[in-house]
Amino acid sequence: MHPDRRAVLLGSFAFAATASPSVTARAQSVATDYPSRPIRMLVGFPPGGTTDIIARLYSERLAAQLGQPVAVENRPGATGNVAGEATARAAPDGYTLITTAIGPAAINYALFGSRMPYRPEDLAAVGLLTRVTNVIFVHPSQPVRSIAELIALAKARPGQLNYGSTGSGGSHHMTMEYLKLKAGIQITHVPFRGASPMLIEVMSGRIEVGCDNMPSCIGHIRDGRLRALAVTSRVRSPVLPDVPTLAEAGVPDVEATSWFGMQAPARTPRSIIEKLGAEIDAISKEPSVRARLAELGADPPGLTPDGGTTPDAFEAFIRSEITKWAEVVRVSGARVD
């Protein structure tokens, strides 16, 4: 080899040998100093819905724990996919996070198929925040006081009733489509961009039926503006003890629990993921947070023996949910409206 060429190569190796530790040190420094500036928390749905409520509950406590502002930024659209894609494409530095939901984190992969703008591997799991049941309800003026009566009315008026959801792909959408399949009824799906506009339409009587997560509709049920027919959980909710489950109402095998969690862009340093995961786990165990979740009809994460959460446990949970809901989408024939 020419002496000059050998000198260049040796010089390159020497530079690499001296540069690598500094690069490693810089990455470690970023993780050690995290966070050193405000964090933004994306939410794929409008203000007032369950995802937004949960995001604000946790972001307030996370800001106090980390010593930096955590600003909630609503990015509604495409059933949560707009915010999901923005998170997946964000810099993997821990300063862009998302409070996600069962739709954009699990169901949408099967529902949107090749049109899905990101894949599971584009996002890193941080922690599960809470789980909630859904509620099926009607406007009090409707001549329906049970699921059996709703089914009878739908059979008497095939295709004439409408049900509202907070958007295609959520567990409320899947619940109603599966209920239609099991009961042999036709009710037209009317998707909305979030809970607030859907609830307004049902409370005004313009939409006959609605299905939503407990936290965003419980207040309207308590004050009599909505009549609850059934909850979609395996057992009755302690905040609505007089409302039967779907199984008790005569429709077995239709069970759905919504959930909400935190994710970050893939390739976010593991040390940051673990730090955020530990903070979320600690927040989920705070008595005041658990009391607020219970008031909303929501449950603690429950992924670990002590009722908490970890990044690895949440990642495994997401994978299992993707598989589960892909089958429900297939069997029910649900589609994006």
C-alpha contacts under 8 A as a table, 3 or more apart, distances in Angstrom:
res1	aa1	res2	aa2	distance
1	M	5	R	6.78
1	M	6	R	6.45
2	H	5	R	5.22
2	H	6	R	6.24
3	P	6	R	5.06
3	P	7	A	6.15
4	D	7	A	5.04
4	D	8	V	6.30
5	R	8	V	5.14
5	R	9	L	6.30
6	R	9	L	5.15
6	R	10	L	6.05
7	A	10	L	5.10
7	A	11	G	5.95
8	V	11	G	5.03
8	V	12	S	6.14
9	L	12	S	4.99
9	L	13	F	6.22
10	L	13	F	5.11
10	L	14	A	6.10
11	G	14	A	5.01
11	G	15	F	6.15
12	S	15	F	5.07
12	S	16	A	6.20
13	F	16	A	5.07
13	F	17	A	6.07
14	A	17	A	5.08
14	A	18	T	6.26
15	F	18	T	5.19
15	F	19	A	5.83
16	A	19	A	4.95
16	A	20	S	5.93
17	A	20	S	5.75
17	A	21	P	7.56
18	T	21	P	6.38
18	T	22	S	7.31
19	A	22	S	5.37
19	A	23	V	6.28
20	S	23	V	5.14
20	S	24	T	6.15
21	P	24	T	5.03
21	P	25	A	5.92
22	S	25	A	4.89
22	S	26	R	6.01
23	V	26	R	5.08
23	V	27	A	6.32
24	T	27	A	5.19
24	T	28	Q	6.17
25	A	28	Q	5.00
25	A	29	S	5.97
26	R	29	S	4.95
26	R	30	V	6.26
27	A	30	V	5.18
27	A	31	A	6.42
28	Q	31	A	5.15
28	Q	32	T	5.98
29	S	32	T	4.93
29	S	33	D	5.95
30	V	33	D	5.32
30	V	34	Y	6.10
31	A	34	Y	5.19
31	A	35	P	8.00
31	A	269	P	7.02
31	A	271	S	6.25
31	A	272	I	5.92
33	D	36	S	6.11
34	Y	94	G	7.91
34	Y	272	I	7.19
35	P	38	P	7.47
35	P	39	I	7.86
35	P	66	L	7.01
35	P	68	Q	6.95
35	P	94	G	7.81
35	P	95	Y	7.72
36	S	68	Q	7.28
37	R	68	Q	6.24
37	R	69	P	7.74
37	R	95	Y	7.96
38	P	68	Q	5.35
38	P	69	P	4.87
38	P	70	V	5.99
38	P	71	A	7.50
38	P	95	Y	7.11
39	I	68	Q	7.18
39	I	69	P	6.22
39	I	70	V	4.73
39	I	71	A	6.32
39	I	94	G	7.60
39	I	95	Y	4.57
39	I	96	T	6.13
39	I	97	L	7.60
40	R	70	V	5.49
40	R	71	A	4.79
40	R	72	V	6.02
40	R	73	E	6.69
40	R	95	Y	6.17
40	R	96	T	5.19
40	R	97	L	6.33
41	M	55	A	7.66
41	M	59	S	7.50
41	M	70	V	6.46
41	M	71	A	5.76
41	M	72	V	4.65
41	M	73	E	5.86
41	M	96	T	6.17
41	M	97	L	4.90
41	M	98	I	5.14
41	M	99	T	6.64
42	L	72	V	5.92
42	L	73	E	4.81
42	L	74	N	5.88
42	L	75	R	6.56
42	L	83	A	6.14
42	L	87	T	7.51
42	L	96	T	7.36
42	L	97	L	6.16
42	L	98	I	4.52
42	L	99	T	6.27
43	V	46	P	7.70
43	V	51	T	6.89
43	V	52	D	6.40
43	V	55	A	7.35
43	V	72	V	6.97
43	V	73	E	6.04
43	V	74	N	4.72
43	V	75	R	5.76
43	V	76	P	7.13
43	V	80	G	7.64
43	V	83	A	6.25
43	V	98	I	6.01
43	V	99	T	5.56
43	V	100	T	6.69
44	G	51	T	7.95
44	G	74	N	6.03
44	G	75	R	4.85
44	G	76	P	4.45
44	G	77	G	6.59
44	G	79	T	7.21
44	G	80	G	4.14
44	G	81	N	6.86
44	G	82	V	6.49
44	G	83	A	4.75
44	G	84	G	7.04
44	G	99	T	7.94
44	G	100	T	7.14
45	F	49	G	7.04
45	F	51	T	6.91
45	F	52	D	6.93
45	F	74	N	6.17
45	F	75	R	6.26
45	F	76	P	4.19
45	F	77	G	6.95
45	F	79	T	7.52
45	F	80	G	6.16
45	F	193	R	7.00
45	F	194	G	5.59
46	P	49	G	6.53
46	P	52	D	7.06
46	P	74	N	5.89
46	P	75	R	7.22
46	P	76	P	5.60
46	P	193	R	7.18
46	P	194	G	5.67
46	P	195	A	7.79
46	P	196	S	7.84
47	P	52	D	5.54
47	P	53	I	7.71
47	P	74	N	6.85
47	P	196	S	7.89
48	G	52	D	6.01
48	G	53	I	6.37
48	G	195	A	7.05
48	G	196	S	6.13
48	G	216	S	7.00
49	G	52	D	5.35
49	G	53	I	6.20
49	G	194	G	6.28
49	G	195	A	4.96
49	G	196	S	6.33
49	G	215	P	7.95
49	G	216	S	5.44
50	T	53	I	4.96
50	T	54	I	6.11
50	T	195	A	7.66
50	T	213	N	6.58
50	T	214	M	7.88
50	T	215	P	5.71
50	T	216	S	5.21
51	T	54	I	5.31
51	T	55	A	6.01
51	T	99	T	6.91
51	T	100	T	7.07
51	T	101	A	6.74
51	T	260	F	6.78
52	D	55	A	5.03
52	D	56	R	6.17
52	D	74	N	7.78
53	I	56	R	5.40
53	I	57	L	6.31
53	I	215	P	7.92
53	I	216	S	7.93
54	I	57	L	5.10
54	I	58	Y	6.28
54	I	99	T	7.98
54	I	129	L	7.73
54	I	260	F	7.67
55	A	58	Y	5.39
55	A	59	S	5.80
55	A	72	V	7.09
55	A	99	T	5.75
56	R	59	S	5.04
56	R	60	E	6.01
56	R	72	V	6.74
57	L	60	E	5.71
57	L	61	R	6.83
57	L	289	V	7.76
58	Y	61	R	5.26
58	Y	62	L	5.92
58	Y	129	L	7.99
58	Y	280	I	7.75
58	Y	283	I	7.37
59	S	62	L	4.90
59	S	63	A	5.97
59	S	70	V	5.63
59	S	71	A	7.28
59	S	72	V	7.25
60	E	63	A	5.33
60	E	64	A	6.54
60	E	70	V	7.01
61	R	64	A	5.12
61	R	65	Q	6.25
61	R	283	I	6.86
62	L	65	Q	5.01
62	L	66	L	6.01
62	L	70	V	7.10
62	L	279	E	7.00
62	L	280	I	7.31
62	L	283	I	7.52
63	A	66	L	5.25
63	A	67	G	5.66
63	A	68	Q	5.26
63	A	69	P	5.09
63	A	70	V	5.28
64	A	67	G	5.39
64	A	68	Q	7.19
64	A	69	P	7.95
65	Q	279	E	7.22
75	R	80	G	7.89
75	R	82	V	6.55
75	R	83	A	5.36
76	P	79	T	7.37
76	P	80	G	6.15
76	P	82	V	6.58
76	P	83	A	6.86
76	P	193	R	7.07
76	P	194	G	7.82
77	G	80	G	5.73
77	G	81	N	6.56
77	G	82	V	5.39
77	G	83	A	7.63
77	G	193	R	6.87
78	A	81	N	5.14
78	A	82	V	5.99
79	T	82	V	7.71
79	T	103	G	7.10
79	T	104	P	6.75
79	T	167	G	5.51
79	T	168	S	6.06
79	T	169	G	6.57
79	T	170	G	7.57
79	T	193	R	7.37
80	G	83	A	5.81
80	G	84	G	6.31
80	G	100	T	7.70
80	G	101	A	7.95
80	G	103	G	7.16
80	G	104	P	5.28
81	N	84	G	4.78
81	N	85	E	5.89
81	N	104	P	5.71
81	N	116	M	7.70
81	N	117	P	7.22
82	V	85	E	5.34
82	V	86	A	6.27
83	A	86	A	5.02
83	A	87	T	6.16
83	A	98	I	7.44
84	G	87	T	5.19
84	G	88	A	6.18
84	G	98	I	7.29
84	G	100	T	7.61
84	G	104	P	6.76
84	G	118	Y	7.52
85	E	88	A	5.00
85	E	89	R	6.19
85	E	117	P	6.17
85	E	118	Y	5.90
86	A	89	R	5.26
86	A	90	A	6.09
87	T	90	A	5.09
87	T	96	T	6.49
87	T	97	L	6.52
87	T	98	I	6.59
87	T	123	L	7.68
87	T	264	A	6.70
87	T	265	P	5.74
88	A	118	Y	6.94
88	A	122	D	5.46
88	A	123	L	5.76
88	A	264	A	7.45
88	A	265	P	4.85
88	A	266	A	6.87
89	R	265	P	7.01
90	A	96	T	6.60
90	A	265	P	6.38
91	A	94	G	7.90
91	A	95	Y	7.88
91	A	96	T	7.41
91	A	265	P	7.08
92	P	95	Y	7.76
92	P	96	T	7.72
92	P	264	A	7.33
92	P	265	P	5.17
92	P	266	A	6.42
92	P	267	R	5.72
92	P	268	T	4.28
92	P	269	P	7.42
93	D	96	T	7.43
93	D	268	T	5.49
93	D	269	P	7.07
94	G	97	L	6.76
94	G	264	A	6.77
94	G	265	P	7.83
94	G	268	T	6.27
94	G	269	P	7.93
94	G	272	I	6.52
94	G	273	I	7.68
96	T	264	A	6.71
96	T	265	P	7.56
97	L	262	M	6.94
97	L	263	Q	5.90
97	L	264	A	4.78
97	L	265	P	7.31
98	I	262	M	5.58
98	I	263	Q	5.40
98	I	264	A	6.42
99	T	260	F	6.77
99	T	261	G	5.60
99	T	262	M	4.68
99	T	263	Q	6.72
100	T	104	P	6.67
100	T	105	A	6.37
100	T	260	F	5.62
100	T	261	G	5.36
100	T	262	M	5.97
100	T	263	Q	7.01
101	A	104	P	5.96
101	A	105	A	5.89
101	A	258	S	7.44
101	A	259	W	5.81
101	A	260	F	4.39
101	A	261	G	6.32
102	I	105	A	5.26
102	I	106	A	5.43
102	I	107	I	6.37
102	I	170	G	6.52
102	I	171	S	6.87
102	I	258	S	5.99
102	I	259	W	5.53
102	I	260	F	6.42
103	G	106	A	5.52
103	G	107	I	4.70
103	G	108	N	5.40
103	G	169	G	5.19
103	G	170	G	4.52
103	G	171	S	6.75
104	P	107	I	6.47
104	P	108	N	5.31
104	P	109	Y	7.62
104	P	169	G	7.66
104	P	170	G	7.99
105	A	108	N	7.04
105	A	109	Y	7.90
105	A	120	P	7.56
105	A	318	I	7.17
105	A	322	I	7.92
106	A	109	Y	6.12
106	A	110	A	7.98
106	A	318	I	6.52
106	A	319	R	7.79
106	A	321	E	5.98
106	A	322	I	4.53
106	A	325	W	7.15
107	I	110	A	5.89
107	I	111	L	6.33
107	I	169	G	5.92
107	I	170	G	7.02
107	I	171	S	7.88
107	I	321	E	7.75
107	I	322	I	6.16
107	I	325	W	5.53
107	I	326	A	6.64
107	I	329	V	7.91
108	N	111	L	4.74
108	N	112	F	5.53
108	N	113	G	7.61
108	N	116	M	7.25
108	N	169	G	5.62
109	Y	112	F	5.72
109	Y	113	G	5.60
109	Y	116	M	6.24
109	Y	119	R	7.44
109	Y	322	I	7.39
109	Y	326	A	7.73
110	A	113	G	5.18
110	A	322	I	7.87
110	A	325	W	7.52
110	A	326	A	5.13
110	A	329	V	6.77
111	L	169	G	6.55
111	L	326	A	7.68
111	L	329	V	6.60
111	L	334	A	7.37
111	L	335	R	6.18
111	L	336	V	6.64
112	F	115	R	5.29
112	F	116	M	5.23
112	F	336	V	7.04
113	G	116	M	5.70
116	M	119	R	7.30
118	Y	122	D	6.36
119	R	122	D	5.44
119	R	123	L	7.65
120	P	123	L	5.94
121	E	124	A	7.23
121	E	266	A	6.85
122	D	265	P	6.39
122	D	266	A	5.07
123	L	263	Q	6.26
123	L	264	A	5.70
123	L	265	P	4.72
123	L	266	A	4.52
124	A	263	Q	5.45
124	A	264	A	5.09
124	A	265	P	5.75
124	A	266	A	4.86
124	A	267	R	7.50
124	A	268	T	7.47
124	A	273	I	7.97
124	A	315	E	7.66
125	A	262	M	6.60
125	A	263	Q	4.71
125	A	264	A	6.60
125	A	273	I	7.90
125	A	311	P	5.30
125	A	312	D	7.30
125	A	314	F	6.07
125	A	315	E	5.27
126	V	261	G	7.56
126	V	262	M	5.34
126	V	263	Q	5.13
126	V	264	A	6.86
126	V	273	I	5.92
126	V	274	E	7.47
126	V	276	L	6.61
126	V	277	G	5.06
126	V	310	T	6.91
126	V	311	P	4.51
126	V	314	F	7.00
126	V	315	E	7.95
127	G	261	G	5.70
127	G	262	M	5.40
127	G	263	Q	7.21
127	G	277	G	5.60
127	G	280	I	6.53
127	G	281	D	7.28
127	G	309	T	5.66
127	G	310	T	5.49
127	G	311	P	5.15
127	G	313	A	7.83
127	G	314	F	5.46
128	L	259	W	7.63
128	L	260	F	6.23
128	L	261	G	4.14
128	L	262	M	6.36
128	L	301	P	5.54
128	L	303	L	7.75
128	L	309	T	5.95
128	L	310	T	7.69
128	L	314	F	5.81
129	L	259	W	7.58
129	L	260	F	5.55
129	L	261	G	4.79
129	L	262	M	7.01
129	L	280	I	7.43
129	L	284	S	6.85
129	L	300	P	7.01
129	L	301	P	5.50
129	L	309	T	7.92
130	T	259	W	5.76
130	T	260	F	5.60
130	T	261	G	7.05
130	T	293	L	7.87
130	T	298	A	6.46
130	T	299	D	5.58
130	T	300	P	5.04
130	T	301	P	4.65
131	R	257	T	6.58
131	R	258	S	5.69
131	R	259	W	4.19
131	R	260	F	6.47
131	R	298	A	5.80
131	R	299	D	5.25
131	R	300	P	6.68
131	R	301	P	6.33
132	V	213	N	6.53
132	V	214	M	6.37
132	V	215	P	7.70
132	V	257	T	5.72
132	V	258	S	5.20
132	V	259	W	6.06
132	V	297	G	6.66
132	V	298	A	4.63
132	V	299	D	6.18
133	T	213	N	6.08
133	T	214	M	5.89
133	T	231	V	6.52
133	T	232	T	5.85
133	T	233	S	5.36
133	T	237	S	7.83
133	T	256	A	6.90
133	T	257	T	4.83
133	T	258	S	6.00
133	T	297	G	7.68
133	T	298	A	7.35
134	N	171	S	7.89
134	N	172	H	6.49
134	N	211	C	6.63
134	N	212	D	5.33
134	N	213	N	4.32
134	N	214	M	5.39
134	N	231	V	5.69
134	N	232	T	5.31
134	N	233	S	7.18
134	N	256	A	7.14
134	N	257	T	6.62
134	N	258	S	6.95
135	V	211	C	5.53
135	V	212	D	5.61
135	V	213	N	6.29
135	V	214	M	6.05
135	V	228	A	6.64
135	V	229	L	7.45
135	V	230	A	5.87
135	V	231	V	4.49
135	V	232	T	6.24
136	I	209	V	7.35
136	I	210	G	5.83
136	I	211	C	4.47
136	I	212	D	6.89
136	I	228	A	5.98
136	I	229	L	5.62
136	I	230	A	5.43
136	I	231	V	6.32
136	I	232	T	7.73
137	F	209	V	5.88
137	F	210	G	5.35
137	F	211	C	6.28
137	F	226	L	6.34
137	F	227	R	5.31
137	F	228	A	4.24
137	F	229	L	5.27
137	F	230	A	7.27
138	V	142	Q	6.57
138	V	144	V	7.59
138	V	202	V	6.90
138	V	208	E	5.87
138	V	209	V	4.62
138	V	210	G	6.16
138	V	226	L	5.88
138	V	227	R	5.31
138	V	228	A	6.66
138	V	229	L	7.45
139	H	142	Q	5.66
139	H	202	V	5.99
139	H	203	M	5.70
139	H	204	S	7.68
139	H	205	G	5.93
139	H	208	E	6.46
139	H	209	V	7.15
139	H	225	R	6.86
139	H	226	L	5.10
139	H	227	R	6.01
140	P	143	P	7.93
140	P	224	G	7.55
140	P	225	R	6.74
140	P	226	L	5.84
140	P	227	R	5.45
141	S	205	G	7.67
142	Q	208	E	7.14
144	V	147	I	7.81
144	V	149	E	5.45
144	V	150	L	5.71
144	V	153	L	7.88
145	R	149	E	6.48
145	R	150	L	7.62
145	R	227	R	7.62
145	R	229	L	6.32
146	S	149	E	5.20
146	S	150	L	6.29
146	S	229	L	5.07
146	S	230	A	7.47
146	S	249	A	7.36
147	I	150	L	4.90
147	I	151	I	6.12
147	I	229	L	5.87
147	I	230	A	6.87
147	I	246	L	7.63
147	I	249	A	6.07
147	I	250	G	7.92
148	A	151	I	5.16
148	A	152	A	6.21
148	A	249	A	6.76
148	A	250	G	7.24
149	E	152	A	4.97
149	E	153	L	6.08
150	L	153	L	5.10
150	L	154	A	6.11
151	I	154	A	5.07
151	I	155	K	6.18
151	I	183	A	6.97
151	I	185	I	6.86
152	A	155	K	5.18
152	A	156	A	6.20
153	L	156	A	5.02
153	L	157	R	6.10
154	A	157	R	5.03
154	A	158	P	5.45
154	A	159	G	7.42
154	A	160	Q	7.56
154	A	161	L	6.57
154	A	185	I	6.09
154	A	186	Q	6.66
154	A	187	I	6.83
155	K	158	P	5.26
155	K	185	I	5.90
155	K	186	Q	7.52
157	R	160	Q	5.50
157	R	161	L	7.07
158	P	161	L	7.31
158	P	185	I	6.88
158	P	186	Q	5.50
158	P	187	I	7.11
159	G	162	N	7.84
159	G	186	Q	5.02
159	G	187	I	5.28
159	G	188	T	6.26
160	Q	187	I	6.81
160	Q	188	T	7.44
161	L	186	Q	7.86
161	L	187	I	5.18
161	L	188	T	6.30
161	L	207	I	7.94
161	L	208	E	6.38
161	L	209	V	7.74
162	N	187	I	5.40
162	N	188	T	4.62
162	N	189	H	5.98
162	N	190	V	6.62
162	N	207	I	5.82
162	N	208	E	5.76
162	N	209	V	6.28
163	Y	187	I	6.57
163	Y	188	T	6.13
163	Y	189	H	5.26
163	Y	190	V	5.90
163	Y	207	I	6.26
163	Y	208	E	6.19
163	Y	209	V	4.43
163	Y	210	G	5.13
163	Y	211	C	7.46
164	G	189	H	6.13
164	G	190	V	4.80
164	G	191	P	5.74
164	G	192	F	7.02
164	G	198	M	5.95
164	G	202	V	7.50
164	G	207	I	6.67
164	G	209	V	6.31
164	G	210	G	4.70
164	G	211	C	6.56
165	S	168	S	7.36
165	S	170	G	7.98
165	S	172	H	6.30
165	S	173	H	5.96
165	S	189	H	7.48
165	S	190	V	6.54
165	S	191	P	5.07
165	S	192	F	6.11
165	S	194	G	7.87
165	S	195	A	7.32
165	S	198	M	6.44
165	S	210	G	6.17
165	S	211	C	5.70
165	S	212	D	6.46
166	T	170	G	7.26
166	T	172	H	7.70
166	T	173	H	7.89
166	T	191	P	5.88
166	T	192	F	4.95
166	T	193	R	5.84
166	T	194	G	4.36
166	T	195	A	4.91
166	T	198	M	6.37
166	T	212	D	7.01
167	G	170	G	6.40
167	G	173	H	7.17
167	G	191	P	4.43
167	G	192	F	5.02
167	G	193	R	5.79
167	G	194	G	6.43
168	S	173	H	6.02
168	S	191	P	5.92
168	S	335	R	7.65
168	S	336	V	5.58
168	S	337	D	6.63
169	G	173	H	6.01
169	G	174	M	6.72
169	G	336	V	7.15
170	G	173	H	5.26
170	G	174	M	6.41
171	S	174	M	4.92
171	S	175	T	5.81
171	S	256	A	6.43
171	S	257	T	7.15
171	S	258	S	5.96
172	H	175	T	4.98
172	H	176	M	6.27
172	H	211	C	5.45
172	H	212	D	5.74
172	H	213	N	7.30
172	H	256	A	7.89
173	H	176	M	5.40
173	H	177	E	6.25
173	H	189	H	7.94
173	H	211	C	7.55
174	M	177	E	5.13
174	M	178	Y	6.02
174	M	328	V	7.52
174	M	329	V	7.34
174	M	332	S	7.91
174	M	334	A	7.04
175	T	178	Y	5.23
175	T	179	L	6.06
175	T	232	T	7.68
175	T	254	V	6.88
175	T	255	E	7.30
175	T	256	A	6.39
176	M	179	L	4.88
176	M	180	K	6.09
176	M	211	C	7.48
177	E	180	K	5.06
177	E	181	L	6.29
177	E	332	S	6.24
177	E	334	A	6.40
178	Y	181	L	4.98
178	Y	182	K	6.16
178	Y	254	V	6.74
178	Y	328	V	7.70
178	Y	332	S	5.53
179	L	182	K	5.16
179	L	183	A	5.88
179	L	251	V	7.59
179	L	254	V	6.59
180	K	183	A	5.29
180	K	184	G	5.59
180	K	185	I	5.00
180	K	186	Q	6.28
180	K	187	I	7.23
181	L	184	G	5.28
181	L	185	I	6.92
181	L	332	S	6.38
182	K	251	V	7.37
183	A	251	V	7.40
189	H	337	D	7.97
191	P	198	M	7.85
191	P	337	D	7.30
192	F	195	A	7.31
192	F	197	P	6.60
192	F	198	M	5.73
193	R	197	P	7.11
193	R	198	M	7.84
194	G	197	P	6.44
194	G	198	M	6.84
195	A	198	M	5.27
195	A	199	L	6.00
195	A	212	D	7.16
195	A	216	S	6.96
196	S	199	L	5.27
196	S	200	I	6.26
197	P	200	I	5.14
197	P	201	E	6.41
198	M	201	E	5.25
198	M	202	V	6.43
198	M	210	G	7.65
199	L	202	V	5.18
199	L	203	M	5.97
199	L	210	G	7.50
199	L	217	C	7.55
200	I	203	M	5.13
200	I	204	S	6.00
201	E	204	S	5.12
201	E	205	G	6.33
201	E	206	R	5.39
201	E	207	I	5.65
202	V	205	G	5.08
202	V	206	R	5.94
202	V	207	I	4.73
202	V	208	E	6.16
202	V	209	V	6.60
202	V	210	G	6.52
202	V	226	L	7.93
203	M	206	R	7.75
203	M	225	R	6.15
203	M	226	L	6.48
204	S	207	I	7.66
205	G	208	E	6.19
207	I	210	G	7.50
212	D	216	S	7.28
212	D	217	C	6.68
213	N	216	S	6.10
213	N	217	C	6.79
213	N	258	S	7.00
214	M	217	C	5.51
214	M	218	I	5.51
214	M	296	L	6.88
214	M	297	G	5.92
214	M	298	A	7.33
215	P	218	I	5.62
215	P	219	G	7.86
215	P	296	L	4.63
215	P	297	G	5.97
215	P	298	A	6.93
216	S	219	G	7.27
217	C	220	H	5.46
217	C	221	I	6.39
218	I	221	I	5.11
218	I	222	R	6.13
218	I	296	L	7.07
218	I	297	G	7.67
219	G	222	R	5.12
219	G	223	D	6.30
220	H	223	D	5.26
220	H	224	G	6.23
220	H	225	R	5.23
220	H	226	L	5.75
221	I	224	G	5.20
221	I	225	R	5.94
221	I	226	L	4.75
221	I	227	R	6.01
221	I	228	A	6.57
222	R	225	R	7.78
223	D	226	L	7.85
224	G	227	R	6.66
228	A	231	V	7.92
228	A	243	V	6.75
229	L	243	V	6.45
229	L	244	P	7.31
230	A	243	V	5.54
230	A	244	P	5.11
230	A	245	T	5.20
230	A	246	L	5.71
230	A	249	A	7.28
231	V	236	R	6.89
231	V	237	S	7.42
231	V	243	V	6.73
231	V	244	P	6.34
231	V	245	T	4.83
231	V	246	L	6.29
232	T	245	T	5.84
232	T	246	L	5.84
232	T	254	V	7.19
232	T	255	E	5.19
232	T	256	A	5.42
232	T	257	T	6.92
233	S	236	R	6.79
233	S	237	S	7.74
233	S	245	T	6.38
233	S	246	L	7.80
233	S	255	E	5.59
233	S	256	A	5.90
233	S	257	T	6.03
234	R	245	T	6.73
234	R	247	A	7.71
234	R	255	E	6.31
235	V	245	T	6.29
236	R	240	L	7.23
236	R	241	P	5.99
236	R	243	V	6.90
236	R	244	P	6.13
236	R	245	T	5.80
237	S	240	L	5.25
237	S	241	P	5.64
237	S	243	V	7.79
237	S	297	G	7.06
238	P	241	P	5.10
238	P	297	G	7.51
239	V	294	A	7.90
239	V	295	E	7.38
239	V	297	G	5.88
240	L	243	V	5.64
241	P	244	P	7.66
244	P	247	A	7.94
244	P	248	E	5.76
244	P	249	A	6.23
245	T	248	E	5.12
245	T	249	A	6.17
246	L	249	A	4.83
246	L	250	G	6.41
246	L	251	V	5.28
246	L	252	P	6.52
246	L	254	V	6.78
246	L	255	E	7.44
247	A	250	G	5.26
247	A	251	V	4.81
247	A	252	P	4.22
247	A	253	D	7.00
247	A	254	V	7.25
248	E	251	V	7.18
248	E	252	P	7.66
251	V	254	V	6.62
252	P	255	E	7.95
264	A	268	T	6.90
264	A	273	I	7.85
265	P	268	T	5.96
267	R	270	R	7.90
268	T	272	I	6.97
268	T	273	I	6.86
269	P	272	I	5.43
269	P	273	I	6.50
270	R	273	I	4.98
270	R	274	E	6.07
271	S	274	E	5.17
271	S	275	K	6.11
272	I	275	K	4.99
272	I	276	L	6.11
273	I	276	L	5.24
273	I	277	G	5.92
273	I	311	P	7.25
274	E	277	G	4.88
274	E	278	A	6.02
274	E	311	P	6.94
275	K	278	A	5.23
275	K	279	E	6.33
276	L	279	E	5.09
276	L	280	I	6.14
277	G	280	I	5.14
277	G	281	D	6.09
277	G	309	T	7.56
277	G	310	T	5.72
277	G	311	P	5.80
278	A	281	D	5.07
278	A	282	A	6.20
278	A	310	T	7.06
279	E	282	A	5.11
279	E	283	I	6.15
280	I	283	I	5.07
280	I	284	S	6.08
280	I	309	T	7.68
281	D	284	S	5.19
281	D	285	K	6.64
281	D	308	G	5.45
281	D	309	T	5.35
281	D	310	T	6.78
282	A	285	K	5.35
282	A	286	E	6.67
282	A	308	G	7.86
283	I	286	E	5.27
283	I	289	V	7.01
284	S	289	V	6.41
284	S	290	R	6.75
284	S	300	P	6.51
284	S	301	P	7.26
284	S	308	G	6.51
285	K	289	V	7.17
285	K	290	R	6.66
285	K	300	P	7.81
285	K	307	G	7.82
285	K	308	G	6.82
286	E	289	V	5.31
286	E	290	R	6.25
287	P	290	R	5.13
287	P	291	A	6.01
288	S	291	A	5.05
288	S	292	R	6.22
289	V	292	R	5.11
289	V	293	L	6.15
290	R	293	L	5.02
290	R	294	A	6.08
290	R	299	D	7.67
290	R	300	P	6.64
291	A	294	A	5.10
291	A	295	E	6.19
292	R	295	E	5.01
292	R	296	L	6.36
293	L	296	L	5.11
293	L	297	G	6.29
293	L	298	A	4.83
293	L	299	D	6.19
293	L	300	P	7.32
294	A	297	G	4.96
294	A	298	A	5.29
294	A	299	D	6.33
295	E	298	A	7.39
299	D	302	G	7.99
300	P	307	G	6.59
300	P	308	G	7.09
301	P	307	G	6.17
301	P	308	G	5.50
301	P	309	T	6.12
302	G	305	P	7.28
302	G	306	D	7.30
302	G	307	G	3.86
302	G	308	G	5.21
302	G	309	T	6.70
303	L	307	G	6.02
303	L	308	G	5.74
303	L	309	T	5.17
303	L	310	T	7.66
303	L	313	A	6.34
303	L	314	F	7.28
304	T	307	G	5.20
304	T	308	G	5.16
304	T	309	T	5.65
304	T	310	T	7.57
304	T	313	A	7.45
305	P	308	G	7.30
309	T	313	A	6.49
309	T	314	F	6.74
310	T	313	A	5.20
310	T	314	F	6.08
311	P	314	F	5.18
311	P	315	E	6.09
312	D	315	E	5.06
312	D	316	A	6.29
313	A	316	A	5.25
313	A	317	F	6.16
314	F	317	F	4.89
314	F	318	I	6.12
315	E	318	I	5.19
315	E	319	R	6.37
316	A	319	R	5.20
316	A	320	S	6.37
317	F	320	S	5.22
317	F	321	E	6.23
318	I	321	E	5.06
318	I	322	I	6.18
319	R	322	I	5.21
319	R	323	T	6.51
320	S	323	T	5.26
320	S	324	K	6.19
321	E	324	K	4.95
321	E	325	W	6.01
322	I	325	W	5.51
322	I	326	A	6.06
323	T	326	A	5.31
323	T	327	E	6.71
324	K	327	E	5.58
324	K	328	V	6.69
325	W	328	V	4.81
325	W	329	V	6.05
326	A	329	V	5.18
326	A	330	R	6.22
327	E	330	R	5.00
327	E	331	V	6.11
328	V	331	V	5.19
328	V	332	S	5.84
329	V	332	S	5.36
329	V	333	G	5.74
329	V	334	A	5.40
329	V	335	R	7.80
330	R	333	G	5.41
330	R	334	A	7.29
